[in-house]
Amino acid sequence: MKEQTKAKPDIECLTLELQTLAISLRDLTGRVCNLLAINL
């Protein structure tokens, strides 16, 4: 039971990090798409 309670906050932290990463990725791809659109 101790391991389960310990793992839960880690999972929440991981999902938060994943969300932040996804947002950063979206921003990055958006910038790349804008650059490509300008070049095209």
C-alpha positions as a Markdown table, in Angstrom:
| # | Residue | x | y | z |
|---|---|---|---|---|
| 1 | Met | 0.0 | 0.0 | 0.0 |
| 2 | Lys | 2.9 | 2.4 | 0.7 |
| 3 | Glu | 4.2 | 2.1 | -2.8 |
| 4 | Gln | 0.8 | 3.0 | -4.3 |
| 5 | Thr | 0.5 | 6.2 | -2.3 |
| 6 | Lys | 4.0 | 7.1 | -3.1 |
| 7 | Ala | 3.6 | 6.5 | -6.9 |
| 8 | Lys | 0.4 | 8.6 | -7.2 |
| 9 | Pro | 2.1 | 12.1 | -6.8 |
| 10 | Asp | 4.8 | 11.0 | -9.2 |
| 11 | Ile | 2.3 | 10.1 | -11.8 |
| 12 | Glu | 0.5 | 13.5 | -11.3 |
| 13 | Cys | 3.9 | 15.3 | -11.6 |
| 14 | Leu | 4.7 | 13.3 | -14.8 |
| 15 | Thr | 1.4 | 14.2 | -16.4 |
| 16 | Leu | 2.0 | 17.8 | -15.6 |
| 17 | Glu | 5.5 | 17.6 | -17.2 |
| 18 | Leu | 3.9 | 15.9 | -20.2 |
| 19 | Gln | 1.3 | 18.6 | -20.6 |
| 20 | Thr | 4.0 | 21.3 | -20.4 |
| 21 | Leu | 6.1 | 19.3 | -22.9 |
| 22 | Ala | 3.1 | 19.0 | -25.2 |
| 23 | Ile | 2.4 | 22.7 | -25.1 |
| 24 | Ser | 6.1 | 23.5 | -25.8 |
| 25 | Leu | 6.0 | 21.1 | -28.7 |
| 26 | Arg | 2.8 | 22.7 | -30.1 |
| 27 | Asp | 4.4 | 26.1 | -29.8 |
| 28 | Leu | 7.6 | 24.8 | -31.5 |
| 29 | Thr | 5.7 | 23.1 | -34.4 |
| 30 | Gly | 3.6 | 26.3 | -34.8 |
| 31 | Arg | 6.7 | 28.4 | -35.2 |
| 32 | Val | 8.2 | 25.9 | -37.6 |
| 33 | Cys | 5.0 | 25.9 | -39.6 |
| 34 | Asn | 5.0 | 29.7 | -39.7 |
| 35 | Leu | 8.7 | 29.7 | -40.9 |
| 36 | Leu | 7.8 | 27.1 | -43.6 |
| 37 | Ala | 4.8 | 29.1 | -44.7 |
| 38 | Ile | 6.9 | 32.3 | -45.0 |
| 39 | Asn | 9.6 | 30.4 | -47.0 |
| 40 | Leu | 7.0 | 28.8 | -49.2 |
